[in-house]
Amino acid sequence: MRVEGHIAMITGAARALGRSHAFTFAREGADLLLVDRCEEDGPYRLSGRKELEETAAECRRLGGRVLTAVADVRSQSAVDAAVAAGIDEFGRIDILVNNAGLLAPGGVRSHELSEQDWNMVIDVNLNGTWRCCRAVLPGMVAQRSGVIVNTASVGGLVAYEMYSSYVASKHAVVGLTKALALEYGRSGIRVNAVCPSTVAADDRLDTTSTAAVARTMGASLDDYERSSSSYHAIGRLVTAQEVSAACLWLAGPESGGTTGTALAVDGGFTAR
């Protein structure tokens, strides 16, 4: 088991990629602090407490010890409380997978995007990532070990129109990742980013948000996935399990020489 005996904190863990990450890390021996906002309001339906507890129950079945915490990454005090609860339960946090994020509000040209909607995406995707790093780093520095995996996107490597707030936030996450890697490398802490392209919907992971994203683009889920697939060299979308495998590798000992990297899991999307 590649992360046996390690404590992993995963944000946005209730469903979709976060749920996939939780299953993967539990299967590979980690104990888990699973964090989600657990409020369903938003630009599309987000996760509730029910989904978070369903994820936790399956992780326990896979053999992991699990603590759940409700926290909005837009609040430093809420993030700090979740981290404190995890340390009280497990004694430390070895791995942080920063997965919480938003694509929408978007789907409009930049001058048509309200300041409120711009700030929402930046505050979740960039500031929320920084807040979670800020909360776990003191403990990692003290123990002189730790791994952080930030979720960027192909939108952090290249740009696409109509989602400028998302593209800006994910480019910034890549920059933050590199800066933290330089700041904390000599403290035994590695920081990397994973950059997925469009992830295929998966009913087992409750990826209803994927259909909601498609609707923001004025498309059905089938049309959205078909159109997105055409931009991938492999002729299909990547799966959540493939993204989770990349996060696991970045968190595990095999990637001990890797830090400050933005790893594309994109089926060749950015090769064009």
RAGIDA-V636063 format. One record per backbone hydrogen bond with DSSP energy under -1.0 kcal/mol. CO is the residue of the C=O (numbers start at 1). NH is the residue of the N-H. Records with the same first field share a line. If there is no record, write none. Layout:
BEGIN
CO->NH / NH
END
This chain:
BEGIN
3->6
6->31
7->94 / 95
8->33
9->97
10->35
15->18
16->20
17->21
18->22
19->23
20->24
21->25
22->26
23->27
24->28
25->30
26->29
28->3
29->5
31->8
32->67
33->10
34->69
35->13
36->71
40->46
48->52
49->53
50->54
51->55
52->56
53->57
54->58
55->59
56->60
57->61
58->62
59->64
60->63
65->32
67->34
69->36
72->75
75->79
76->80
77->81
78->82
79->83
80->84
81->85
82->86
83->87
84->88
85->89
86->90
87->91
94->147
95->9
96->149
97->11 / 99
98->151
109->112
110->113
114->118
115->119
116->120
117->121
118->122
119->123
120->124
121->125
122->126 / 127
123->128
126->130
127->131
128->132
129->133
130->134
131->135
132->136
133->137
136->140
137->141
138->142
139->143
140->145
146->190
147->96
148->192
149->98
150->194
153->156
154->157 / 158
162->107 / 108
163->167
164->168
165->169
166->170
167->171
168->172
169->173
170->174
171->175
172->176
173->177
174->178
175->179
176->180
177->181
178->182
179->183
180->184
181->185
184->187 / 189
185->188
188->146
190->148
191->260
192->150
193->263
194->152
195->265
196->154
198->238
202->205
203->206
205->16
207->210
208->212
209->213
210->214
211->215
212->216
214->219
215->218
220->224
221->225
222->226
223->227
224->228
225->229
226->230
228->231
229->232
232->235
238->200
239->243
240->244
241->245
242->246
243->247
244->248
245->249
246->250
247->251
248->252
252->255
253->256
255->258
261->193
263->195
265->197
266->269
267->234
268->271
END
